[in-house]
Amino acid sequence: MPETGRKQFVVLSAGEERQLGATAYAEQLGKSKLVTSGADFDRVQRVGKRIQAASERRYGKSVAGFEWQFAVIDTPEVNAWMLPGGKSAVNTGLLKVATSDDELAIVMGHEASHAIARHGAERISRAMATELIFAAIS
């Protein structure tokens, strides 16, 4: 991982990872009650665009191909997440706890860092390697 100097075991290409992220994102949003306008939506879009701009300035190549999206899910659960390729969601429950844009940016930036660092691809790659090992010894 050039951005952190950390070594990773990743067998998925960045394109494959982004495609998996896009598929999972569509599935998750399809099961969710979305907020598509209003103050909460506008706030998440505003903060999300700041995260996107900062990420692109800092990491350039790492986020090439990201198609950033920032959804708001109407649920009291305090959570936010981002999938590979910049597909993100923030729950309305988090917006009640993160009361300033800066607080929200901390959480959204943390989630973005997972996508930029390809942690999802690393987890999938480890699982694939484990399956191959078990198949080989069976």
C-alpha angles and dihedrals in degrees: 000000000000093000094059104018088237118138117231137188105225125160098172120089116236088249093053090048092051091049091052089049093051092050094048091046093054090048094049095046090047088062095045137083103239130207106217103173143017136063097313092049092047091049094052091047092049094049092041092055089052090052090047094050093047092047093050092048093049104036105022102167095036092063096038106128094024111137098200117214129170117198129182117217119202102229132117092230110116101232148113130187143179128207127204114293096035099289105153140174134189122198118225088234089067091052090062090056100037095057100172131054089242092056091048090048091056092057096040091045090051090053091046090053090061091054094045091048090050094233091156092056090048092053092047091048092052091050091050091050091049091051091050092050093050091046090051094051096043 
